[in-house]
Amino acid sequence: MIRALLGTLALTGSALAAMPGMDHGQMGPAPATMPGMATGSTPAMMKSMGDQMVRELTPLRGRAFDVRFAQRMADHHQMAIDMARMEVRGGKDARVKASAQKVIADQQREIALMKGWIKTWTGQSYTPKSMAMAHGGSADRWFLEGMIPHHVGAIAMAKLVPTRTQSAPVRALATAIIKAQQAEIDQYTGWLRAMK
C-alpha cells in the first residue's frame, strides 16, 4: 500500500511548480551539528534531534514549510537508514534485522520522493545529512531503543503538516509516516519487553 501511495505522490509531486517569488536562500541545508542536541545516549540524542526539528518547523507555513519539512524529514530518514544498516551488520535477532531492512527500503523510497519535491520546488538538489553513530553491547537492543524515540520525532514532525501545508502530496506522506512509524514503535516496544 505504501509503495502505491509513494508512486502516486511522486507523480503528483513532480507536477508541482516552484512557488514564484519564494526566497529559496532561506531553505538551507541542515546544520552539521544541531544546536541544543543532546550528546549522550542514542535515545536521548534521537529525542533531542526530533525536538529541535519540530521547533525549526513550527513557525513555517505554506511552501516554506513544505521545503523545510522535506529537507528535515529526508535528513531524519537518512539517520534511520544509518541506524538500520548498523543493525543489519551487527544484529543477532532475525526479526529485528528484517525490520531494519524494511526501514532501509521504505525510507529510501520516501527520501527519493522528497528529494524530487525539493528539486521541483527550489530548482536545487538536496542531499540528506548522515550522522556518525556508535553503540556498545547488543545491536538489537541499541537499534530498538534508538529507533523508538527517532520514530516519535518523525511522527511529531508529520503531525505539524495538516495546519501548515496546502500540498495534498505532503499531507499524504505525513499520514503514511504516522501510520507506518507508529506501527513500528508498537512492534519495537513489544520486542524490547520480551528482551528484558
matplotlib code that plots the C-alpha trace (Angstrom):
import matplotlib.pyplot as plt

x = [0.0, 2.8, 4.5, 1.4, 0.9, 4.5, 4.1, 1.0, 2.8, 5.8, 3.7, 1.7, 4.9, 6.6, 3.7, 4.0, 5.6, 8.1, 6.4, 7.2, 8.8, 9.9, 13.3, 15.0, 18.1, 16.1, 15.9, 19.5, 20.8, 20.7, 23.4, 26.3, 25.6, 22.1, 22.1, 20.8, 21.2, 22.0, 25.3, 24.6, 22.8, 21.2, 17.6, 18.4, 20.1, 17.2, 14.7, 16.8, 17.1, 13.4, 12.5, 14.9, 13.4, 9.9, 11.0, 12.5, 9.4, 6.7, 6.8, 6.7, 3.7, 2.9, 5.7, 8.4, 7.1, 6.9, 10.5, 11.9, 9.7, 11.0, 14.6, 14.4, 12.4, 14.9, 17.7, 15.7, 15.1, 18.8, 19.7, 17.2, 18.8, 22.2, 21.0, 19.3, 22.4, 24.3, 21.6, 21.8, 25.6, 25.7, 22.3, 21.5, 17.7, 16.3, 13.1, 14.9, 17.3, 14.3, 12.6, 15.8, 16.0, 12.4, 13.2, 16.1, 13.9, 10.8, 12.8, 15.0, 11.8, 10.5, 13.8, 13.7, 10.2, 11.1, 14.3, 12.2, 9.8, 12.7, 14.2, 10.8, 10.1, 13.5, 15.4, 18.2, 19.2, 19.3, 21.5, 20.2, 22.7, 24.1, 25.1, 28.0, 26.8, 28.3, 27.0, 28.3, 26.5, 23.6, 23.0, 19.4, 18.6, 20.5, 18.5, 15.1, 15.9, 17.1, 14.5, 11.5, 12.3, 13.6, 10.1, 8.4, 10.3, 9.2, 5.6, 5.8, 7.1, 4.4, 1.7, 2.6, 1.7, -2.1, -2.1, 1.0, 0.7, -1.7, 0.1, -2.0, 1.1, 2.9, -0.3, -0.5, 3.2, 2.8, -0.2, 1.7, 4.7, 2.5, 0.7, 3.9, 6.1, 3.5, 3.1, 6.9, 7.0, 4.4, 6.2, 9.6, 8.2, 6.9, 10.2, 12.1, 9.8, 10.4, 14.2, 14.1]
y = [0.0, 2.4, 1.7, 2.5, 5.7, 6.8, 6.2, 8.4, 11.0, 11.0, 11.7, 14.4, 16.0, 16.1, 18.1, 20.8, 24.1, 26.1, 28.9, 32.2, 34.9, 32.5, 33.1, 29.7, 31.1, 30.7, 26.9, 26.0, 22.5, 21.1, 22.3, 19.8, 19.9, 20.8, 23.4, 22.1, 18.4, 16.0, 14.2, 11.3, 8.1, 7.3, 7.6, 11.0, 12.1, 11.0, 12.8, 15.9, 15.9, 15.4, 18.2, 20.5, 19.7, 20.3, 23.7, 24.6, 23.6, 25.1, 28.7, 27.9, 27.8, 27.1, 26.3, 27.4, 24.7, 22.1, 22.6, 22.6, 19.6, 17.6, 18.6, 17.7, 14.6, 13.4, 14.1, 12.2, 9.3, 9.1, 8.8, 6.0, 4.3, 4.7, 3.1, 0.3, -0.5, -0.9, -3.3, -5.3, -5.6, -6.4, -7.6, -11.2, -11.2, -12.1, -10.2, -7.0, -7.4, -7.9, -4.8, -2.8, -3.9, -2.8, 0.6, 1.0, 0.1, 2.2, 5.3, 5.2, 5.4, 8.3, 10.1, 9.8, 11.2, 14.2, 14.9, 15.1, 17.6, 19.7, 19.8, 20.8, 23.5, 25.1, 24.1, 22.7, 19.2, 18.2, 15.6, 14.3, 14.5, 11.5, 11.2, 9.2, 6.8, 4.0, 1.5, -0.9, -4.1, -5.6, -4.1, -5.3, -3.5, -0.4, -0.3, -0.7, 1.7, 4.4, 3.9, 4.3, 8.0, 8.5, 7.5, 9.6, 12.6, 11.8, 11.5, 14.8, 16.5, 14.8, 15.9, 19.6, 19.1, 19.4, 23.0, 24.2, 23.0, 23.3, 20.3, 17.1, 15.0, 16.3, 15.6, 12.1, 11.4, 12.7, 10.4, 7.4, 8.2, 8.5, 5.2, 3.2, 4.5, 4.2, 0.5, 0.0, 1.8, -0.6, -3.6, -2.5, -1.8, -5.4, -6.8, -4.8, -6.0, -9.6, -9.0, -7.9]
z = [0.0, 0.9, -2.4, -4.4, -2.3, -2.9, -6.6, -6.7, -4.5, -6.8, -9.9, -8.1, -6.6, -10.0, -11.4, -8.8, -9.9, -7.8, -5.9, -7.7, -5.6, -2.8, -1.3, -1.7, 0.1, 3.3, 2.8, 3.5, 4.4, 7.9, 10.1, 10.6, 14.3, 15.6, 18.3, 21.7, 20.6, 23.4, 23.1, 25.5, 24.8, 21.4, 22.7, 24.3, 21.1, 19.0, 21.2, 21.2, 17.4, 16.9, 19.3, 17.5, 14.1, 15.4, 16.8, 13.5, 11.5, 13.9, 12.7, 9.0, 6.7, 3.0, 0.6, 3.0, 5.4, 2.6, 1.6, 5.1, 6.1, 3.1, 3.9, 7.6, 7.1, 4.5, 7.0, 9.7, 7.4, 6.4, 10.1, 10.5, 7.5, 9.1, 12.3, 10.4, 8.5, 11.8, 12.9, 9.7, 10.1, 13.8, 14.9, 16.0, 16.2, 12.8, 13.4, 14.3, 11.3, 8.9, 10.3, 9.9, 6.2, 5.8, 7.4, 4.8, 1.8, 2.9, 3.9, 0.8, -1.3, 0.8, 0.6, -3.2, -3.3, -1.0, -3.0, -6.1, -4.4, -3.2, -6.7, -8.2, -5.6, -5.4, -8.5, -6.3, -5.5, -1.8, -0.2, 3.2, 6.1, 7.8, 11.4, 12.8, 15.5, 17.5, 20.0, 22.6, 23.6, 21.8, 18.4, 18.5, 21.8, 20.6, 17.4, 19.1, 21.9, 19.5, 16.8, 19.1, 20.0, 16.5, 15.1, 17.8, 16.4, 12.8, 14.0, 15.8, 12.6, 10.5, 12.9, 12.1, 8.4, 8.4, 9.7, 7.8, 4.2, 1.2, -0.5, -0.8, -1.5, 1.6, 3.7, 2.2, 3.0, 6.6, 7.1, 5.8, 8.0, 11.1, 10.4, 9.5, 12.2, 15.0, 14.0, 14.2, 17.6, 18.9, 17.5, 18.8, 22.3, 22.4, 21.3, 23.9, 26.6, 25.6, 25.7, 29.4]

ax = plt.figure().add_subplot(projection="3d")
ax.plot(x, y, z, "-o")
ax.set_aspect("equal")
plt.show()
